[in-house]
């Protein structure tokens, strides 16, 4: 991983030291590479203080030099963190362990891509439920009387924005005992909660993950389960202190 910036090398060196950046920061003071990749922001006037600041974005390049993915936010305010890109786009472990809960009918794991979040920065909460062999839990839509898998991320105050909750696809299973075809999950269910930071204060957010489901097997359905897991997440402000 590397980053390219129009800032001079001495600025980037101080930036890396201040924030503990360990990957290479490359200086492109004449914006030659930035222009070649189509990132130069020509909407900023040459006499403006922000002239030369590129469009924020990420390119993912394989070992053959082929771009296989890219990500750009709608503006400079909404950014994808490095940890987010490493996990969600490269499929690598970011090392943030999160929390675990064995429910007896499924092992729940939940973790954020990074332990901190800044204003308008993207951070994904991953929720995994490992369903025991021979059991299933219901998805949606369901007839009345059944309990589907539901998930809520509860946050006190206006500290976090929940942009989306993405459930995987279910499969339709014919249940002989019930003589019905219903949507179910089996094996490992992975849910993604897309979050953005909102507060500019340095503080603990620590949201609560609420999960409800009902596990069933071929013979019977067990009692519905409601679980709450307290997650660790800290809000941090942007650092506007100049480095020059």
C-alpha positions as CSV (number, residue, x, y, z in Angstrom):
1,X,0.0,0.0,0.0
2,X,1.2,3.5,-0.8
3,X,-0.2,7.0,-1.0
4,X,0.5,9.8,-3.4
5,X,0.2,13.5,-2.5
6,X,1.2,16.8,-4.0
7,X,2.9,17.8,-0.7
8,X,6.7,18.0,-0.6
9,X,8.7,15.1,1.0
10,X,9.4,17.0,4.2
11,X,5.7,17.6,4.8
12,X,4.9,13.9,4.2
13,X,7.8,12.9,6.5
14,X,6.4,15.0,9.3
15,X,2.9,13.6,8.6
16,X,4.1,10.0,8.8
17,X,5.9,10.7,12.0
18,X,2.9,12.4,13.7
19,X,0.4,9.7,12.8
20,X,2.6,6.6,12.8
21,X,2.1,5.9,9.1
22,X,4.2,2.9,8.1
23,X,3.4,2.6,4.4
24,X,5.1,4.7,1.8
25,X,4.0,8.3,1.2
26,X,5.1,9.5,-2.2
27,X,5.5,13.1,-3.2
28,X,4.1,14.3,-6.5
29,X,4.7,18.0,-6.3
30,X,4.1,18.7,-10.0
31,X,1.0,16.5,-10.0
32,X,2.4,14.5,-13.0
33,X,1.3,11.1,-11.6
34,X,-1.9,12.6,-10.1
35,X,-2.9,13.9,-13.6
36,X,-1.9,10.7,-15.3
37,X,-4.4,8.8,-13.0
38,X,-7.1,11.3,-13.7
39,X,-7.2,12.6,-10.1
40,X,-6.2,16.2,-10.6
41,X,-9.0,18.6,-9.5
42,X,-9.3,21.2,-12.2
43,X,-12.3,22.8,-10.6
44,X,-10.0,24.7,-8.1
45,X,-8.6,28.0,-9.4
46,X,-4.8,28.3,-9.6
47,X,-4.7,31.1,-7.1
48,X,-6.7,29.2,-4.5
49,X,-5.0,27.7,-1.4
50,X,-6.3,24.3,-2.3
51,X,-5.1,24.3,-5.9
52,X,-3.4,21.0,-6.6
53,X,-5.3,19.0,-4.1
54,X,-6.5,15.8,-6.0
55,X,-9.8,14.1,-5.9
56,X,-9.7,11.7,-2.9
57,X,-9.8,8.1,-4.0
58,X,-8.2,4.6,-4.0
59,X,-7.1,2.4,-6.8
60,X,-6.5,-1.3,-6.0
61,X,-3.8,-2.8,-8.3
62,X,-2.7,-6.4,-8.5
63,X,0.9,-7.7,-8.8
64,X,0.6,-7.4,-12.6
65,X,-0.2,-3.7,-12.5
66,X,-3.9,-4.2,-13.3
67,X,-6.5,-2.1,-11.6
68,X,-9.1,-4.5,-10.2
69,X,-11.1,-2.1,-8.0
70,X,-11.4,1.6,-7.2
71,X,-13.3,3.7,-4.7
72,X,-14.2,7.4,-4.8
73,X,-16.3,9.3,-2.3
74,X,-18.9,12.0,-3.5
75,X,-16.7,14.7,-2.0
76,X,-13.6,15.4,0.2
77,X,-15.6,15.0,3.4
78,X,-16.5,11.3,3.0
79,X,-13.5,9.1,3.1
80,X,-12.8,5.4,3.3
81,X,-10.2,4.6,5.9
82,X,-7.1,2.5,5.1
83,X,-8.4,-0.3,7.4
84,X,-11.7,-0.3,5.7
85,X,-10.1,-0.7,2.3
86,X,-7.8,-3.5,3.5
87,X,-10.7,-5.6,4.9
88,X,-13.5,-4.8,2.5
89,X,-11.6,-4.6,-0.8
90,X,-8.5,-6.7,-0.3
91,X,-10.2,-9.2,2.0
92,X,-7.4,-9.0,4.7
93,X,-7.7,-9.2,8.4
94,X,-7.3,-5.7,10.0
95,X,-6.5,-7.2,13.4
96,X,-9.4,-5.6,15.3
97,X,-10.9,-8.5,17.2
98,X,-14.3,-7.1,18.4
99,X,-16.6,-9.2,20.5
100,X,-17.8,-12.9,20.6
101,X,-20.9,-14.5,22.0
102,X,-21.8,-18.2,22.0
103,X,-25.6,-18.4,22.0
104,X,-25.9,-22.1,22.0
105,X,-27.5,-22.0,18.6
106,X,-24.9,-19.9,16.9
107,X,-21.5,-18.2,17.5
108,X,-21.8,-14.4,17.0
109,X,-18.7,-12.3,16.2
110,X,-18.8,-8.6,15.6
111,X,-16.0,-6.1,14.8
112,X,-15.4,-2.7,13.2
113,X,-12.7,-2.4,10.6
114,X,-10.9,0.1,12.8
115,X,-11.3,1.0,16.5
116,X,-11.7,4.7,15.8
117,X,-13.9,6.8,13.4
118,X,-13.6,10.4,12.3
119,X,-16.3,12.8,10.9
120,X,-17.6,11.4,7.6
121,X,-15.1,8.6,7.6
122,X,-16.5,5.2,6.6
123,X,-16.2,2.3,9.0
124,X,-17.8,-1.1,8.4
125,X,-19.2,-3.3,11.2
126,X,-19.0,-6.9,10.3
127,X,-21.4,-9.3,12.1
128,X,-20.9,-13.1,11.6
129,X,-23.2,-15.8,12.9
130,X,-21.9,-19.4,12.7
131,X,-25.0,-21.6,12.7
132,X,-24.5,-25.2,13.9
133,X,-24.7,-28.0,11.3
134,X,-28.3,-29.2,10.9
135,X,-29.8,-26.0,12.1
136,X,-31.1,-22.9,10.2
137,X,-32.4,-19.4,11.0
138,X,-35.1,-17.6,9.1
139,X,-34.6,-14.6,6.8
140,X,-37.2,-12.3,5.3
141,X,-39.9,-12.2,4.1
142,X,-41.8,-14.6,6.3
143,X,-45.4,-15.4,7.1
144,X,-46.9,-14.1,10.4
145,X,-45.8,-16.2,13.3
146,X,-42.2,-16.8,12.3
147,X,-39.2,-14.9,13.7
148,X,-36.7,-13.7,11.1
149,X,-33.1,-12.6,11.7
150,X,-33.0,-8.9,12.6
151,X,-30.2,-6.6,13.6
152,X,-30.0,-3.1,15.0
153,X,-27.1,-0.9,16.0
154,X,-28.1,1.4,18.8
155,X,-26.2,4.6,19.4
156,X,-26.9,7.3,21.9
157,X,-27.2,10.8,20.4
158,X,-26.1,12.0,17.0
159,X,-22.7,10.3,17.1
160,X,-22.9,7.9,14.2
161,X,-24.6,7.6,10.8
162,X,-25.9,4.2,9.7
163,X,-25.9,4.3,5.9
164,X,-27.0,0.7,5.2
165,X,-27.4,-2.8,6.7
166,X,-26.6,-5.4,4.1
167,X,-27.9,-9.0,4.7
168,X,-26.7,-11.9,2.5
169,X,-29.2,-13.7,0.2
170,X,-31.2,-16.5,1.8
171,X,-32.1,-19.8,0.1
172,X,-35.5,-21.2,-0.1
173,X,-35.9,-24.4,1.9
174,X,-38.8,-26.8,1.8
175,X,-39.7,-27.7,5.3
176,X,-41.4,-31.1,5.2
177,X,-42.9,-30.9,8.8
178,X,-44.4,-27.5,8.1
179,X,-45.2,-28.2,4.4
180,X,-43.9,-24.7,3.6
181,X,-41.1,-23.1,1.5
182,X,-39.3,-20.5,3.6
183,X,-36.2,-18.3,3.3
184,X,-33.4,-19.6,5.6
185,X,-29.8,-19.0,6.5
186,X,-27.4,-21.9,7.1
187,X,-23.7,-22.1,7.8
188,X,-22.0,-18.7,8.3
189,X,-24.1,-15.6,7.9
190,X,-22.2,-12.4,7.3
191,X,-23.9,-9.0,7.7
192,X,-22.3,-5.6,6.9
193,X,-23.3,-2.4,8.7
194,X,-22.0,0.7,6.8
195,X,-21.3,3.5,9.3
196,X,-20.0,7.0,9.0
197,X,-18.6,9.2,11.8
198,X,-20.7,12.3,12.7
199,X,-19.3,13.9,15.9
200,X,-16.1,15.9,15.9
201,X,-15.5,15.4,19.6
202,X,-13.0,12.9,21.0
203,X,-15.1,10.5,22.9
204,X,-16.2,6.9,23.3
205,X,-19.3,5.9,21.2
206,X,-19.5,2.2,22.2
207,X,-22.7,1.3,20.3
208,X,-24.9,-1.7,21.3
209,X,-25.6,-4.4,18.7
210,X,-29.0,-6.0,19.1
211,X,-29.7,-9.3,17.4
212,X,-32.9,-11.4,17.3
213,X,-33.3,-14.8,15.6
214,X,-34.9,-18.2,16.1
215,X,-32.9,-21.4,15.4
216,X,-34.6,-24.4,14.0
217,X,-33.8,-27.9,12.9
218,X,-35.7,-30.6,11.0
219,X,-37.7,-31.6,14.1
220,X,-38.4,-28.4,16.0
221,X,-37.9,-24.7,16.5
222,X,-36.1,-23.4,19.6
223,X,-37.3,-20.4,21.5
224,X,-36.5,-17.0,19.9
225,X,-33.3,-15.4,21.1
226,X,-32.5,-11.7,21.8
227,X,-28.9,-10.7,22.4
228,X,-27.1,-7.4,23.0
229,X,-23.4,-7.0,22.5
230,X,-21.6,-3.8,23.6
231,X,-19.0,-2.8,21.0
232,X,-15.9,-0.6,21.3
233,X,-15.6,2.4,19.0
234,X,-14.0,5.8,19.6
235,X,-14.7,9.0,17.8
236,X,-11.8,11.3,17.1
237,X,-11.8,14.7,15.4
238,X,-9.8,15.6,12.3
239,X,-6.4,17.2,13.0
240,X,-6.4,20.6,11.3
241,X,-3.0,21.6,12.6
242,X,-0.7,22.6,9.8
243,X,2.5,20.6,9.2
244,X,4.3,23.3,7.2
